[in-house]
């Protein structure tokens, strides 16, 4: 929300020199997915890669970076075996859908 507020302030300052379509582009980056309600990380990062000539843009870019956070990750556990100590390791496939 802070990043969006900063970007809206930048757009308000720049509206004399840019078209109103730019505001649509920025607002679309902050639109939420209809079913999950989440904001697209890809669109936010794409907006962050833009280079605006405005004194508040570095602060807004940092706010965009701060707004993106990892909320989940996956941990994997792999198993290997070998018949003897002289043989190479073989991966044990525990993917039950492939068995």
C-alpha beads as a LAMMPS data file, in Angstrom:
LAMMPS data file: protein, C-alpha beads

99 atoms
98 bonds

1 atom types
1 bond types

-500.0 500.0 xlo xhi
-500.0 500.0 ylo yhi
-500.0 500.0 zlo zhi

Masses

1 110.0

Atoms # bond

1 1 1 0.000 0.000 0.000
2 1 1 2.870 2.353 0.786
3 1 1 4.483 1.656 -2.574
4 1 1 1.200 2.241 -4.370
5 1 1 0.700 5.533 -2.513
6 1 1 4.203 6.692 -3.490
7 1 1 3.606 5.739 -7.119
8 1 1 0.302 7.599 -7.142
9 1 1 2.080 10.675 -5.766
10 1 1 4.716 10.382 -8.501
11 1 1 1.999 10.064 -11.140
12 1 1 0.132 13.064 -9.721
13 1 1 3.335 15.111 -10.020
14 1 1 4.006 13.884 -13.565
15 1 1 0.473 14.024 -14.982
16 1 1 1.265 17.221 -16.833
17 1 1 3.806 15.417 -19.004
18 1 1 2.414 11.865 -19.300
19 1 1 -0.858 10.379 -20.486
20 1 1 -3.564 9.041 -18.202
21 1 1 -2.833 5.568 -19.585
22 1 1 0.292 5.417 -17.428
23 1 1 -1.881 5.494 -14.298
24 1 1 -3.812 2.502 -15.695
25 1 1 -0.550 0.581 -16.136
26 1 1 0.515 1.308 -12.561
27 1 1 -2.902 0.496 -11.126
28 1 1 -3.046 -2.776 -13.066
29 1 1 0.202 -3.827 -11.380
30 1 1 -1.579 -3.535 -8.033
31 1 1 -4.817 -5.235 -9.075
32 1 1 -5.703 -8.360 -7.124
33 1 1 -6.378 -11.820 -8.539
34 1 1 -10.155 -12.404 -8.511
35 1 1 -10.086 -15.747 -6.686
36 1 1 -6.968 -15.651 -4.501
37 1 1 -6.994 -11.925 -3.736
38 1 1 -3.223 -11.767 -4.151
39 1 1 -1.254 -9.130 -6.001
40 1 1 0.948 -10.458 -8.818
41 1 1 4.612 -10.431 -7.846
42 1 1 5.602 -10.513 -11.516
43 1 1 3.686 -7.317 -12.293
44 1 1 5.148 -5.533 -9.273
45 1 1 8.685 -6.551 -10.232
46 1 1 8.048 -5.497 -13.846
47 1 1 6.935 -2.087 -12.593
48 1 1 10.044 -1.874 -10.406
49 1 1 12.267 -2.339 -13.480
50 1 1 10.887 0.851 -15.034
51 1 1 12.988 3.987 -14.812
52 1 1 11.043 7.156 -14.048
53 1 1 12.752 10.530 -13.929
54 1 1 11.261 11.670 -10.628
55 1 1 12.950 12.445 -7.294
56 1 1 10.653 10.073 -5.380
57 1 1 11.177 7.138 -7.770
58 1 1 14.161 5.611 -5.866
59 1 1 12.073 5.637 -2.687
60 1 1 9.093 4.112 -4.510
61 1 1 11.341 1.445 -6.068
62 1 1 12.627 0.533 -2.589
63 1 1 9.053 0.378 -1.299
64 1 1 8.201 -2.007 -4.137
65 1 1 11.160 -4.199 -3.162
66 1 1 10.084 -4.156 0.468
67 1 1 6.518 -5.048 -0.494
68 1 1 7.549 -8.340 -2.079
69 1 1 8.150 -11.007 0.520
70 1 1 8.363 -14.771 0.400
71 1 1 5.469 -16.269 2.331
72 1 1 6.202 -19.906 1.708
73 1 1 8.780 -22.275 0.441
74 1 1 9.193 -25.974 0.021
75 1 1 11.743 -28.223 1.618
76 1 1 12.852 -31.297 -0.232
77 1 1 14.338 -34.429 1.199
78 1 1 16.194 -36.772 -1.124
79 1 1 17.309 -40.302 -0.449
80 1 1 20.178 -42.166 -2.087
81 1 1 21.384 -45.720 -1.810
82 1 1 24.190 -47.903 -3.072
83 1 1 24.711 -51.644 -2.951
84 1 1 28.363 -51.503 -1.944
85 1 1 30.771 -48.770 -0.962
86 1 1 32.492 -49.056 -4.341
87 1 1 29.359 -48.324 -6.389
88 1 1 27.904 -44.932 -7.157
89 1 1 24.908 -43.481 -5.375
90 1 1 21.444 -44.040 -6.884
91 1 1 18.549 -41.746 -6.217
92 1 1 15.502 -43.358 -4.579
93 1 1 12.412 -41.947 -6.274
94 1 1 9.777 -41.202 -3.622
95 1 1 7.415 -39.441 -5.996
96 1 1 4.364 -41.613 -5.407
97 1 1 2.585 -40.311 -8.492
98 1 1 5.339 -41.745 -10.682
99 1 1 5.331 -45.207 -9.090

Bonds

1 1 1 2
2 1 2 3
3 1 3 4
4 1 4 5
5 1 5 6
6 1 6 7
7 1 7 8
8 1 8 9
9 1 9 10
10 1 10 11
11 1 11 12
12 1 12 13
13 1 13 14
14 1 14 15
15 1 15 16
16 1 16 17
17 1 17 18
18 1 18 19
19 1 19 20
20 1 20 21
21 1 21 22
22 1 22 23
23 1 23 24
24 1 24 25
25 1 25 26
26 1 26 27
27 1 27 28
28 1 28 29
29 1 29 30
30 1 30 31
31 1 31 32
32 1 32 33
33 1 33 34
34 1 34 35
35 1 35 36
36 1 36 37
37 1 37 38
38 1 38 39
39 1 39 40
40 1 40 41
41 1 41 42
42 1 42 43
43 1 43 44
44 1 44 45
45 1 45 46
46 1 46 47
47 1 47 48
48 1 48 49
49 1 49 50
50 1 50 51
51 1 51 52
52 1 52 53
53 1 53 54
54 1 54 55
55 1 55 56
56 1 56 57
57 1 57 58
58 1 58 59
59 1 59 60
60 1 60 61
61 1 61 62
62 1 62 63
63 1 63 64
64 1 64 65
65 1 65 66
66 1 66 67
67 1 67 68
68 1 68 69
69 1 69 70
70 1 70 71
71 1 71 72
72 1 72 73
73 1 73 74
74 1 74 75
75 1 75 76
76 1 76 77
77 1 77 78
78 1 78 79
79 1 79 80
80 1 80 81
81 1 81 82
82 1 82 83
83 1 83 84
84 1 84 85
85 1 85 86
86 1 86 87
87 1 87 88
88 1 88 89
89 1 89 90
90 1 90 91
91 1 91 92
92 1 92 93
93 1 93 94
94 1 94 95
95 1 95 96
96 1 96 97
97 1 97 98
98 1 98 99
